[in-house]
Amino acid sequence: MAKAPDLFENHGAEKTAGYTAKDIEVLEGLEPVRRRPGMYIGGTDERALHHLAAEILDNAMDEAVAGFATRIEFELSLDDIVTVRDNGRGIPIDPHPKFKNKSALEVIMTTLHAGGKFGGKVYDTSGGLHGVGSSVVNALSEWLEVEVARERQNHVMRFERGKPAGKLKNTGSVNRRGTIVRFKPDAQIFGSEAHFSPAMLYRMAKSKAYLFRGVEIHWRCDPSLIRNGKTPADEILKFPGGLADFLRSEIEGETTVSPRLFLGRTENKDGKGAVEWAVAWAPERDGFMQSFCNTIPTPLGGTHEQGLRNALTKALRAYGERAGNKKTAQITPDDVMSAACAVLSVFIREPEFQGQTKEKLSTQDAQRLVETVVRDHFDHWLAESPAEADRLLSFVIDQADDRLKRRQERETQRKSATRKLRLPGKLTDCTRDAPGGTELFLVEGDSAGGSAKQARDRTTQAVLPLRGKILNVASAAAGKLAQNQELSDLLLALGCGAGSKYREEELRYERVIIMTDADVDGAHIASLLLTFFYREMPKLIENGHLFLAMPPLYRLSHAGKTLYARDDAHREQLLKTEFKANAKVEISRFKGLGEMMPGQLKETTMRPGQRTLIQVIAPSDARASTDRIVDDLMGKKPELRFKFIQENAQFAVDVDL
């Protein structure tokens, strides 16, 4: 019998010569953070930049929650310098027992996974758990200074790009205690164009003050940095009502199902954890859930949110069953939470998060804690006022009825469903049954619509012509939207509703593509449509469904060669790079999409793989600035548009129209 070949014998031996021990790189100290910042703060974008400030503020908050600090100062100065002061115990400055030639402060600031929050002896609950927060901020800062007042002595140490710039210095006697951290983010990491937003930092400070009613946060910002006119330059933030104050400020002026808010809080007894919550049901606005763990925002939710959803649902079901309402059994957590505006905060020992950025809580004990505590309080809340409880139960049952009705419609094949939907007559629909891979092109006028219908792939591409310039929803009266035929047709075609009635699962197309002429009028129509989607259907944008097509403005032909240019600058670029200097290039300008032959429109604008699409995004962390821009440019005050034109006229250029 032949010997089986040794699969490992000399296999690729000649290829290993260039791979030796010298190729193994060992990153020491904080160098891994500077090489791969995304592993520690999620990237180097605006959100990650602000994460640095959050880490230092969280450390001060941990001192407050632990009962050792009552006041925090949070300041933004020129050159993106952030300062956080607290009157807590102060970072230890005595020699560390493991690193006898280094102070505890230096170890904390220069060593990953070094801190006082691992064992739970120093902090009962805390936001910093991995011992990397302060050291990561230090690593990603051009410079960072720490000032510690302990035992009536003041000590200062400076770091540059994560490394000590000198020894810890005793600067003399002081009559205070606490820690001051001052730092400047490193432009080598975040880029020279990255800057702190006063509005984002102010909201960060305000949320912390709401979350822990025992702390006073003094916010300060250099006035020259404030652009929106809404962010204060100096304000003391203290909210004795805690989350109740926060929720009232969020839903001020809204109509609620019950005039009573569902509020509650428990103290941390026997180390089991503390919970605080505030819930209201506001049918006329989009519901929301904002949750926190140990004052850390958890935008992706987690087990504590699930505990709240379960508690509210089970309590409401039990109440309905006692009342003999047979429809109660169909209630789900989604029905209960669809119009709920809720804020939830938990304080627990050693929570588990998904990733260092702590965006989602995964501690299972948190779900059990919240569900047990909230269920008991909600049972009492419902029993205290049967009239209000009945009103809330009826509202939630109506939500369940709507959900079941929608599910029945979805279970019907798309063909049958579209006949029942009373789709607009001008819509030329695609033939594919499911939304996946389908596209709806919004075009201006019947002429463009005719070209687009001939150019489309009828299996996946639908076309809806709109007549002229649609209603500007940013400046129109509330009742005008319902009366506008063009927008009504658009809503019918999409099938998913708008505002608080928006339903992602009912959107009939995967992509919605605004395809207007490549001129000023086309840009205006696109702006009106963008305003409509941003104001009335923000989830459609947030979920990545909205796009802008990029049709050409010019056609360039010479010697059998044909190219298309998006605008004047692109035309000049093509003339210089794609044709000979003295070539007599025939240049034709498209007056609109309706003038383009269907084959041209398909080749340049509609065929996947050849076209260019711009995805429309609206980052949630830039919501305030986006709202301001939309209000200024599309709102009811013409003086704001005039001001914008005056400020930006210098950037306008003459174009060949």
MIKE-121316 format. One record per residue (C-alpha): residue in one letter; x, y, z; residue number from 0. Coordinates in Angstrom, 1 decimal. Layout:
BEGIN
   type       xx       yy       zz   seq
      A        X        Y        Z   NUM
...
***
This chain:
BEGIN
   type       xx       yy       zz   seq
      M      0.0      0.0      0.0     0
      A      1.4      3.4     -1.0     1
      K      2.2      5.7      1.9     2
      A     -0.2      8.6      2.3     3
      P      1.5     12.0      1.7     4
      D      2.4     14.1      4.7     5
      L      0.3     17.2      4.2     6
      F      2.6     19.2      6.4     7
      E      6.0     18.0      5.1     8
      N      7.9     20.9      3.5     9
      H      4.5     22.5      2.5    10
      G      5.3     26.1      1.5    11
      A      8.6     26.0      3.3    12
      E     10.2     28.3      0.7    13
      K      7.5     30.9      1.5    14
      T      8.3     31.3      5.2    15
      A     11.8     32.9      4.7    16
      G     10.5     36.4      4.8    17
      Y      8.4     36.0      8.0    18
      T     10.6     36.0     11.1    19
      A     10.5     37.2     14.7    20
      K     11.6     40.7     13.7    21
      D      8.2     41.0     11.9    22
      I      6.3     40.6     15.2    23
      E      5.6     44.1     16.5    24
      V      4.9     44.7     20.1    25
      L      2.9     47.8     21.0    26
      E      3.6     49.0     24.5    27
      G      1.8     51.5     26.8    28
      L     -0.9     53.5     25.1    29
      E      0.4     53.0     21.5    30
      P     -2.3     50.5     20.7    31
      V     -4.9     53.2     21.4    32
      R     -3.3     55.6     19.0    33
      R     -2.8     53.0     16.3    34
      R     -6.4     51.7     16.6    35
      P     -8.6     54.3     18.3    36
      G    -11.8     52.7     16.8    37
      M    -11.3     49.7     19.1    38
      Y    -11.7     52.0     22.1    39
      I    -14.0     54.9     21.1    40
      G    -15.7     53.5     18.0    41
      G    -13.8     55.6     15.4    42
      T    -12.4     59.1     14.9    43
      D    -15.6     60.9     13.8    44
      E    -17.5     63.7     15.6    45
      R    -19.3     61.1     17.9    46
      A    -16.0     59.6     18.9    47
      L    -14.4     63.0     19.6    48
      H    -17.2     63.8     22.0    49
      H    -16.8     60.4     23.6    50
      L    -13.5     61.7     25.1    51
      A    -15.4     64.5     27.0    52
      A    -18.0     62.0     28.1    53
      E    -15.3     59.6     29.6    54
      I    -13.9     62.4     31.8    55
      L    -17.3     63.7     32.8    56
      D    -18.4     60.1     33.6    57
      N    -15.5     59.8     36.1    58
      A    -16.6     62.9     37.9    59
      M    -20.2     61.6     37.9    60
      D    -19.0     58.4     39.4    61
      E    -17.6     60.4     42.4    62
      A    -21.0     62.1     42.7    63
      V    -23.0     58.9     42.5    64
      A    -20.7     57.3     45.1    65
      G    -21.6     60.2     47.5    66
      F    -18.2     62.0     47.5    67
      A    -18.9     64.9     45.1    68
      T    -21.7     67.4     45.0    69
      R    -20.5     69.8     42.3    70
      I    -19.0     69.4     38.9    71
      E    -17.7     72.1     36.5    72
      F    -17.7     71.3     32.8    73
      E    -16.1     73.9     30.5    74
      L    -15.3     74.2     26.8    75
      S    -12.6     76.8     26.0    76
      L    -11.0     78.1     22.8    77
      D     -8.9     75.6     20.8    78
      D    -11.2     72.7     21.8    79
      I     -9.9     72.5     25.4    80
      V    -12.3     70.7     27.7    81
      T    -12.0     71.1     31.5    82
      V    -13.8     68.9     34.1    83
      R    -13.6     69.8     37.8    84
      D    -15.2     67.9     40.7    85
      N    -15.1     68.3     44.5    86
      G    -14.7     64.5     45.1    87
      R    -11.9     62.6     46.8    88
      G     -9.3     63.3     44.2    89
      I     -7.3     60.7     42.3    90
      P     -4.8     58.9     44.6    91
      I     -1.3     60.3     44.2    92
      D      0.6     58.0     46.5    93
      P      3.1     55.5     45.0    94
      H      1.4     52.5     43.5    95
      P      2.4     49.2     45.3    96
      K      3.0     47.4     42.0    97
      F      4.9     50.3     40.3    98
      K      6.8     51.8     43.2    99
      N      8.4     54.5     41.0   100
      K      5.1     55.7     39.7   101
      S      2.2     57.4     41.4   102
      A     -1.3     55.9     41.3   103
      L     -2.3     58.9     39.1   104
      E      0.4     58.2     36.5   105
      V     -0.6     54.5     36.5   106
      I     -4.2     55.3     35.9   107
      M     -3.5     57.8     33.1   108
      T     -0.9     55.7     31.2   109
      T     -1.9     52.1     31.7   110
      L     -4.9     50.3     30.1   111
      H     -7.1     48.4     32.6   112
      A     -6.0     50.3     35.6   113
      G     -8.5     51.9     37.9   114
      G    -10.6     51.7     41.1   115
      K    -13.8     50.3     39.6   116
      F    -13.0     46.6     39.3   117
      G    -13.6     45.2     42.7   118
      G    -16.6     47.4     43.8   119
      K    -15.0     48.4     47.1   120
      V    -14.3     52.0     46.1   121
      Y    -17.3     52.5     43.9   122
      D    -20.6     50.7     44.6   123
      T    -21.8     51.6     41.1   124
      S    -19.9     53.3     38.3   125
      G    -19.9     54.0     34.6   126
      G    -16.2     53.2     34.1   127
      L    -15.6     49.5     34.4   128
      H    -12.8     48.5     32.1   129
      G    -10.1     50.9     33.5   130
      V     -9.5     52.4     30.0   131
      G    -11.5     55.6     30.0   132
      S     -9.0     58.1     31.3   133
      S     -6.0     56.4     29.7   134
      V     -7.7     56.4     26.3   135
      V     -8.5     60.1     26.6   136
      N     -4.9     60.7     27.5   137
      A     -3.6     58.6     24.6   138
      L     -5.7     60.5     22.1   139
      S     -5.0     64.0     23.4   140
      E     -2.3     66.4     22.2   141
      W     -1.8     67.2     25.9   142
      L     -3.7     66.5     29.1   143
      E     -3.2     68.0     32.6   144
      V     -4.4     66.5     35.8   145
      E     -4.6     68.6     39.0   146
      V     -5.5     66.7     42.3   147
      A     -6.2     68.3     45.6   148
      R     -6.0     65.8     48.5   149
      E     -5.2     66.3     52.2   150
      R     -4.9     70.1     51.6   151
      Q     -2.1     69.6     49.1   152
      N     -2.3     70.3     45.4   153
      H     -0.5     68.1     42.8   154
      V     -0.2     68.6     39.0   155
      M      1.0     66.3     36.2   156
      R      1.1     66.9     32.5   157
      F      1.0     64.4     29.7   158
      E      1.7     64.7     25.9   159
      R      0.1     62.2     23.5   160
      G     -0.2     59.7     26.4   161
      K      3.3     60.0     27.8   162
      P      4.3     61.9     31.0   163
      A      5.9     65.3     30.2   164
      G      7.3     65.4     33.7   165
      K      7.0     64.1     37.2   166
      L      4.1     64.7     39.5   167
      K      4.6     68.1     41.2   168
      N      3.4     69.3     44.6   169
      T      2.4     72.9     43.9   170
      G      1.5     73.8     47.5   171
      S     -1.3     74.0     50.0   172
      V     -5.0     74.4     49.1   173
      N     -8.2     74.6     51.0   174
      R    -10.3     72.3     48.7   175
      R    -10.3     68.8     47.4   176
      G    -11.1     67.1     44.1   177
      T     -9.8     66.5     40.6   178
      I     -9.4     68.8     37.6   179
      V     -8.7     67.2     34.2   180
      R     -8.0     69.5     31.3   181
      F     -7.2     68.2     27.8   182
      K     -7.0     69.0     24.1   183
      P     -7.8     66.3     21.5   184
      D     -5.0     65.4     19.1   185
      A     -5.5     66.7     15.6   186
      Q     -3.2     63.9     14.3   187
      I     -6.0     61.5     15.4   188
      F     -9.2     63.4     14.7   189
      G     -8.1     65.8     12.0   190
      S     -7.7     69.6     12.1   191
      E    -11.4     70.1     11.0   192
      A    -12.9     68.2     14.0   193
      H    -14.2     70.4     16.8   194
      F    -16.3     70.0     19.9   195
      S    -19.9     71.1     19.6   196
      P    -21.1     73.3     22.5   197
      A    -24.6     72.1     21.9   198
      M    -23.7     68.4     22.2   199
      L    -21.5     69.0     25.3   200
      Y    -24.3     71.1     26.9   201
      R    -26.9     68.3     26.3   202
      M    -24.4     65.8     27.7   203
      A    -24.0     67.9     30.9   204
      K    -27.8     68.5     31.2   205
      S    -28.6     64.8     30.9   206
      K    -26.1     63.9     33.7   207
      A    -27.8     66.5     35.9   208
      Y    -31.2     65.0     35.3   209
      L    -29.9     61.5     36.0   210
      F    -28.5     62.2     39.4   211
      R    -30.6     64.7     41.3   212
      G    -27.9     65.1     44.0   213
      V    -25.3     66.8     41.8   214
      E    -25.0     70.3     40.5   215
      I    -23.2     70.8     37.2   216
      H    -21.9     74.2     36.3   217
      W    -21.7     74.4     32.5   218
      R    -19.4     77.1     30.9   219
      C    -18.5     77.8     27.3   220
      D    -16.5     80.5     25.6   221
      P    -19.3     82.7     24.0   222
      S    -17.4     83.0     20.7   223
      L    -17.9     79.2     20.2   224
      I    -21.7     79.3     20.3   225
      R    -23.2     79.4     16.8   226
      N    -26.9     78.5     17.2   227
      G    -27.9     81.1     19.7   228
      K    -29.7     78.5     21.8   229
      T    -26.9     77.0     23.9   230
      P    -26.1     79.0     27.0   231
      A    -22.6     80.2     27.7   232
      D    -23.0     79.8     31.5   233
      E    -25.6     77.8     33.3   234
      I    -26.0     75.9     36.6   235
      L    -27.8     72.6     36.0   236
      K    -29.6     71.0     38.9   237
      F    -32.9     69.1     38.7   238
      P    -34.4     68.0     42.1   239
      G    -37.1     66.2     40.2   240
      G    -34.7     64.0     38.3   241
      L    -36.1     62.1     35.3   242
      A    -39.5     63.5     35.9   243
      D    -38.2     67.0     35.1   244
      F    -36.5     65.6     32.0   245
      L    -39.6     63.9     30.7   246
      R    -41.8     67.0     31.3   247
      S    -39.3     69.1     29.4   248
      E    -39.4     66.6     26.5   249
      I    -43.2     66.4     26.1   250
      E    -44.1     70.0     27.1   251
      G    -47.2     71.0     25.2   252
      E    -48.0     67.5     24.1   253
      T    -51.4     65.8     24.6   254
      T    -51.1     62.7     26.7   255
      V    -53.4     59.7     27.2   256
      S    -53.2     60.3     31.0   257
      P    -52.4     63.6     32.7   258
      R    -50.5     61.7     35.3   259
      L    -46.9     60.6     34.5   260
      F    -45.9     57.2     35.6   261
      L    -42.9     58.0     37.8   262
      G    -40.9     56.1     40.3   263
      R    -37.5     55.4     41.8   264
      T    -36.0     52.9     44.2   265
      E    -32.9     53.2     46.3   266
      N    -30.0     50.8     46.1   267
      K    -30.6     48.3     48.9   268
      D    -28.4     45.4     49.7   269
      G    -26.4     46.0     46.6   270
      K    -29.2     44.9     44.3   271
      G    -29.3     48.2     42.3   272
      A    -31.4     51.3     42.0   273
      V    -34.0     52.1     39.3   274
      E    -35.6     55.4     38.3   275
      W    -38.1     55.8     35.5   276
      A    -40.6     58.3     34.0   277
      V    -43.2     57.3     31.3   278
      A    -46.0     59.1     29.5   279
      W    -48.1     58.2     26.5   280
      A    -48.3     60.9     23.8   281
      P    -50.3     59.7     20.7   282
      E    -49.6     62.8     18.6   283
      R    -45.8     62.5     18.6   284
      D    -43.2     59.8     18.0   285
      G    -42.5     57.7     21.0   286
      F    -39.0     57.3     22.3   287
      M    -37.0     55.4     24.9   288
      Q    -33.9     57.0     26.5   289
      S    -32.1     54.7     28.8   290
      F    -29.0     54.9     31.0   291
      C    -26.9     52.6     33.1   292
      N    -24.8     54.2     35.9   293
      T    -25.4     57.6     34.1   294
      I    -24.0     56.2     30.8   295
      P    -26.4     56.6     27.8   296
      T    -27.4     53.3     26.2   297
      P    -28.8     54.4     22.8   298
      L    -29.0     50.8     21.6   299
      G    -31.0     49.8     24.6   300
      G    -30.4     46.4     26.3   301
      T    -31.7     44.3     29.1   302
      H    -32.9     47.2     31.3   303
      E    -35.2     48.4     28.5   304
      Q    -36.5     44.9     28.0   305
      G    -37.4     44.8     31.7   306
      L    -39.4     48.0     31.4   307
      R    -41.3     46.8     28.3   308
      N    -42.1     43.5     30.0   309
      A    -43.2     45.1     33.2   310
      L    -45.6     47.6     31.6   311
      T    -47.1     45.0     29.3   312
      K    -47.6     42.3     31.9   313
      A    -49.2     44.8     34.3   314
      L    -51.5     46.2     31.7   315
      R    -52.6     42.8     30.6   316
      A    -53.3     41.7     34.2   317
      Y    -55.4     44.9     34.7   318
      G    -57.4     44.2     31.5   319
      E    -58.0     40.5     32.5   320
      R    -59.3     41.6     35.9   321
      A    -61.6     44.0     34.1   322
      G    -62.9     41.2     31.8   323
      N    -61.6     42.7     28.6   324
      K    -61.1     39.8     26.2   325
      K    -58.9     41.8     23.8   326
      T    -56.3     42.3     26.4   327
      A    -54.6     39.0     25.5   328
      Q    -53.6     40.4     22.1   329
      I    -51.4     43.2     23.6   330
      T    -47.7     43.0     22.9   331
      P    -44.8     45.2     24.2   332
      D    -44.7     47.0     20.8   333
      D    -48.4     48.0     21.3   334
      V    -47.6     49.4     24.8   335
      M    -44.5     51.3     23.7   336
      S    -45.5     52.6     20.3   337
      A    -46.6     56.0     21.7   338
      A    -44.7     55.8     25.0   339
      C    -42.2     58.5     25.9   340
      A    -40.0     56.8     28.4   341
      V    -36.8     57.6     30.3   342
      L    -35.1     54.8     32.3   343
      S    -32.0     54.9     34.5   344
      V    -30.5     52.0     36.4   345
      F    -27.5     51.9     38.8   346
      I    -26.0     48.4     39.2   347
      R    -22.7     46.9     40.2   348
      E    -20.4     45.6     37.5   349
      P    -22.7     46.0     34.5   350
      E    -21.8     44.3     31.2   351
      F    -21.9     46.3     28.1   352
      Q    -21.4     45.4     24.4   353
      G    -18.1     47.1     23.6   354
      Q    -16.1     49.8     25.3   355
      T    -18.4     52.5     23.9   356
      K    -21.1     51.0     26.2   357
      E    -24.0     51.6     23.8   358
      K    -26.0     48.5     24.9   359
      L    -26.5     46.9     28.3   360
      S    -26.3     43.1     28.4   361
      T    -26.6     42.4     32.1   362
      Q    -29.4     39.9     32.6   363
      D    -29.8     40.9     36.3   364
      A    -30.8     44.4     35.1   365
      Q    -33.8     43.0     33.3   366
      R    -35.0     41.1     36.3   367
      L    -34.4     44.1     38.6   368
      V    -36.3     46.6     36.4   369
      E    -39.2     44.2     35.6   370
      T    -39.8     43.3     39.3   371
      V    -39.6     46.9     40.5   372
      V    -41.5     48.6     37.8   373
      R    -44.3     45.9     37.6   374
      D    -45.1     46.4     41.3   375
      H    -45.3     50.2     41.0   376
      F    -47.3     50.1     37.7   377
      D    -49.9     47.7     39.3   378
      H    -50.4     50.3     42.0   379
      W    -50.5     53.2     39.5   380
      L    -53.2     51.5     37.5   381
      A    -55.3     50.7     40.6   382
      E    -55.1     54.3     41.9   383
      S    -57.2     55.7     39.0   384
      P    -59.4     53.2     37.2   385
      A    -60.7     55.9     34.8   386
      E    -57.1     56.7     33.6   387
      A    -56.2     53.0     33.5   388
      D    -59.2     52.2     31.3   389
      R    -58.3     55.1     29.0   390
      L    -54.7     53.8     28.6   391
      L    -55.9     50.2     28.1   392
      S    -58.3     51.3     25.4   393
      F    -55.6     53.2     23.7   394
      V    -53.1     50.3     23.7   395
      I    -55.9     47.9     22.5   396
      D    -56.5     50.3     19.5   397
      Q    -52.7     50.1     18.8   398
      A    -53.0     46.3     18.8   399
      D    -56.0     46.3     16.5   400
      D    -54.0     48.5     14.0   401
      R    -51.0     46.1     14.2   402
      L    -53.2     43.1     13.5   403
      K    -54.9     44.8     10.6   404
      R    -51.5     45.7      9.1   405
      R    -50.3     42.1      9.5   406
      Q    -53.3     40.7      7.7   407
      E    -52.7     43.1      4.8   408
      R    -49.0     42.1      4.6   409
      E    -50.0     38.4      4.5   410
      T    -51.9     39.2      1.3   411
      Q    -49.8     39.0     -1.9   412
      R    -48.5     42.3     -3.1   413
      K    -50.6     42.2     -6.2   414
      S    -53.9     41.9     -4.3   415
      A    -52.7     44.4     -1.7   416
      T    -51.9     47.1     -4.2   417
      R    -55.3     46.9     -5.8   418
      K    -56.8     47.5     -2.4   419
      L    -54.4     50.4     -1.6   420
      R    -56.0     52.9     -4.0   421
      L    -52.6     53.7     -5.5   422
      P    -52.2     57.1     -7.3   423
      G    -53.2     56.9    -11.0   424
      K    -49.9     58.4    -12.2   425
      L    -47.8     55.8    -10.4   426
      T    -46.2     53.2    -12.8   427
      D    -45.5     50.4    -10.4   428
      C    -42.9     47.6    -10.7   429
      T    -43.8     44.0    -10.9   430
      R    -41.8     42.5     -8.1   431
      D    -43.9     41.3     -5.2   432
      A    -41.6     42.0     -2.3   433
      P    -40.0     45.4     -1.4   434
      G    -36.5     44.0     -1.5   435
      G    -34.4     45.4     -4.4   436
      T    -37.2     47.7     -5.6   437
      E    -36.9     51.5     -6.3   438
      L    -39.4     54.4     -6.6   439
      F    -38.2     57.3     -8.8   440
      L    -39.8     60.6     -8.0   441
      V    -39.6     62.8    -11.2   442
      E    -40.9     66.3    -12.1   443
      G    -43.7     66.3    -14.6   444
      D    -45.2     64.0    -17.2   445
      S    -42.5     64.6    -19.7   446
      A    -39.7     63.3    -17.5   447
      G    -42.0     60.6    -16.2   448
      G    -42.5     59.4    -19.8   449
      S    -38.8     59.1    -20.4   450
      A    -38.2     57.4    -17.0   451
      K    -41.0     54.9    -17.6   452
      Q    -39.3     53.8    -20.9   453
      A    -35.8     53.7    -19.3   454
      R    -36.7     51.8    -16.2   455
      D    -36.4     48.1    -15.4   456
      R    -40.1     47.3    -15.0   457
      T    -39.4     44.4    -12.6   458
      T    -37.8     46.5     -9.9   459
      Q    -38.2     50.2    -10.8   460
      A    -41.4     52.3    -10.3   461
      V    -41.9     55.9    -11.4   462
      L    -44.1     58.6     -9.9   463
      P    -44.3     61.9    -11.7   464
      L    -45.0     64.9     -9.5   465
      R    -46.5     68.1    -10.9   466
      G    -44.1     71.1    -10.5   467
      K    -42.9     72.3     -7.1   468
      I    -44.5     70.5     -4.2   469
      L    -45.7     72.2     -1.0   470
      N    -42.9     73.5      1.3   471
      V    -43.9     71.7      4.5   472
      A    -41.5     73.8      6.6   473
      S    -43.5     77.0      6.1   474
      A    -47.0     75.7      5.3   475
      A    -49.8     75.6      7.8   476
      A    -50.5     72.2      9.4   477
      G    -53.7     71.6      7.4   478
      K    -52.2     72.3      4.0   479
      L    -50.3     69.0      4.0   480
      A    -53.5     66.9      4.0   481
      Q    -55.0     69.0      1.2   482
      N    -51.9     68.8     -1.1   483
      Q    -52.6     66.3     -3.9   484
      E    -49.0     65.7     -4.9   485
      L    -47.9     64.8     -1.4   486
      S    -51.0     62.7     -0.9   487
      D    -50.1     60.7     -4.0   488
      L    -46.6     60.3     -2.7   489
      L    -47.8     59.0      0.7   490
      L    -50.2     56.6     -1.0   491
      A    -47.4     55.2     -3.3   492
      L    -45.0     54.7     -0.4   493
      G    -47.7     53.0      1.8   494
      C    -46.0     53.5      5.1   495
      G    -47.6     56.5      6.6   496
      A    -45.9     59.6      8.0   497
      G    -45.1     61.2     11.3   498
      S    -46.1     59.1     14.3   499
      K    -48.0     56.8     11.9   500
      Y    -44.8     55.8     10.0   501
      R    -44.4     52.0      9.7   502
      E    -41.1     50.8      8.4   503
      E    -42.4     47.3      7.7   504
      E    -45.1     48.8      5.3   505
      L    -42.7     50.7      3.1   506
      R    -43.3     49.4     -0.4   507
      Y    -39.9     50.1     -1.9   508
      E    -36.3     49.6     -0.6   509
      R    -35.1     52.8     -2.2   510
      V    -36.8     56.1     -2.8   511
      I    -34.8     58.1     -5.4   512
      I    -35.4     61.8     -6.0   513
      M    -34.6     62.3     -9.8   514
      T    -34.9     66.0    -10.8   515
      D    -33.4     68.0    -13.6   516
      A    -29.7     69.0    -13.1   517
      D    -30.5     72.7    -12.9   518
      V    -31.6     75.3    -10.4   519
      D    -35.3     74.5    -10.7   520
      G    -34.5     70.8    -10.2   521
      A    -32.4     71.5     -7.2   522
      H    -35.3     73.6     -5.7   523
      I    -37.7     70.7     -6.2   524
      A    -35.3     68.3     -4.7   525
      S    -34.9     70.6     -1.7   526
      L    -38.7     70.7     -1.2   527
      L    -38.8     66.9     -1.3   528
      L    -35.9     66.6      1.1   529
      T    -37.6     69.0      3.5   530
      F    -40.8     66.9      3.3   531
      F    -39.0     63.6      4.1   532
      Y    -36.9     65.2      6.9   533
      R    -39.9     66.7      8.6   534
      E    -42.6     64.1      8.0   535
      M    -40.7     60.8      7.5   536
      P    -37.4     61.1      9.3   537
      K    -37.2     57.3      9.9   538
      L    -37.1     56.8      6.1   539
      I    -33.9     58.8      6.0   540
      E    -32.5     57.3      9.2   541
      N    -33.1     53.8      7.9   542
      G    -31.1     54.5      4.7   543
      H    -33.9     54.5      2.1   544
      L    -33.6     58.0      0.6   545
      F    -31.3     58.8     -2.4   546
      L    -30.6     61.6     -4.9   547
      A    -30.1     60.6     -8.5   548
      M    -27.3     62.4    -10.4   549
      P    -28.5     63.0    -14.0   550
      P    -26.1     64.7    -16.4   551
      L    -26.5     68.3    -17.5   552
      Y    -24.3     68.1    -20.7   553
      R    -23.6     65.6    -23.5   554
      L    -20.1     65.9    -25.1   555
      S    -19.5     64.2    -28.5   556
      H    -16.5     64.1    -30.9   557
      A    -15.3     61.4    -33.4   558
      G    -17.7     58.8    -32.2   559
      K    -16.9     59.4    -28.5   560
      T    -19.7     60.4    -26.2   561
      L    -19.4     61.5    -22.6   562
      Y    -21.8     63.0    -20.1   563
      A    -21.0     65.8    -17.6   564
      R    -22.9     66.4    -14.3   565
      D    -22.3     70.2    -14.2   566
      D    -20.1     73.0    -15.6   567
      A    -17.0     72.0    -13.6   568
      H    -17.3     68.4    -14.7   569
      R    -17.8     69.5    -18.3   570
      E    -14.5     71.6    -18.2   571
      Q    -12.7     68.7    -16.7   572
      L    -13.8     66.3    -19.4   573
      L    -12.9     68.7    -22.2   574
      K     -9.4     69.0    -20.8   575
      T     -8.7     65.3    -20.0   576
      E    -10.8     63.3    -22.5   577
      F    -10.5     65.2    -25.7   578
      K     -7.6     66.7    -27.7   579
      A     -6.9     70.4    -27.2   580
      N     -8.1     71.6    -30.6   581
      A    -11.0     69.1    -31.0   582
      K    -14.3     70.5    -32.0   583
      V    -16.4     68.9    -29.3   584
      E    -20.2     69.1    -29.8   585
      I    -21.7     70.1    -26.5   586
      S    -25.4     69.9    -25.9   587
      R    -27.2     70.9    -22.7   588
      F    -30.2     69.0    -21.5   589
      K    -33.0     71.3    -20.6   590
      G    -34.6     68.5    -18.5   591
      L    -34.9     64.8    -18.1   592
      G    -37.9     64.9    -20.5   593
      E    -35.5     65.9    -23.3   594
      M    -33.2     62.9    -22.8   595
      M    -33.8     59.8    -24.9   596
      P    -34.9     56.9    -22.7   597
      G    -31.7     55.0    -23.6   598
      Q    -29.6     58.0    -22.4   599
      L    -31.5     58.3    -19.2   600
      K    -31.1     54.6    -18.5   601
      E    -27.4     54.6    -19.3   602
      T    -26.5     57.6    -17.2   603
      T    -29.0     57.8    -14.4   604
      M    -31.1     54.7    -13.8   605
      R    -29.1     51.5    -14.5   606
      P    -27.5     50.1    -11.4   607
      G    -23.7     49.6    -11.8   608
      Q    -23.4     52.6    -14.1   609
      R    -25.3     55.4    -12.3   610
      T    -24.3     57.5     -9.4   611
      L    -26.6     57.8     -6.4   612
      I    -26.1     60.0     -3.3   613
      Q    -27.5     58.6     -0.1   614
      V    -29.3     61.1      2.1   615
      I    -28.3     60.9      5.8   616
      A    -29.3     62.8      8.9   617
      P    -27.1     61.8     11.8   618
      S    -29.0     61.7     15.1   619
      D    -26.1     63.5     16.9   620
      A    -26.4     66.4     14.5   621
      R    -30.2     66.7     14.7   622
      A    -30.1     70.2     16.3   623
      S    -27.9     71.7     13.7   624
      T    -29.9     70.1     10.9   625
      D    -33.1     71.4     12.3   626
      R    -31.7     74.9     12.4   627
      I    -30.5     74.8      8.8   628
      V    -33.9     73.5      7.6   629
      D    -35.7     76.3      9.6   630
      D    -33.4     79.0      8.3   631
      L    -33.5     78.0      4.7   632
      M    -37.0     76.6      4.3   633
      G    -39.0     78.0      7.2   634
      K    -41.4     80.9      7.6   635
      K    -38.9     83.7      8.2   636
      P    -37.6     85.1      4.9   637
      E    -35.1     87.3      6.9   638
      L    -33.2     84.2      7.8   639
      R    -32.8     83.2      4.2   640
      F    -31.8     86.7      3.3   641
      K    -29.1     86.6      6.0   642
      F    -27.8     83.3      4.7   643
      I    -27.6     84.8      1.2   644
      Q    -25.7     87.8      2.5   645
      E    -23.3     85.6      4.4   646
      N    -22.7     83.2      1.5   647
      A    -22.9     85.4     -1.5   648
      Q    -19.1     85.5     -1.8   649
      F    -19.1     81.8     -2.6   650
      A    -21.5     82.1     -5.5   651
      V    -20.1     81.8     -9.0   652
      D    -21.5     82.7    -12.4   653
      V    -22.5     79.7    -14.4   654
      D    -23.2     79.4    -18.1   655
      L    -27.0     78.8    -18.3   656
***
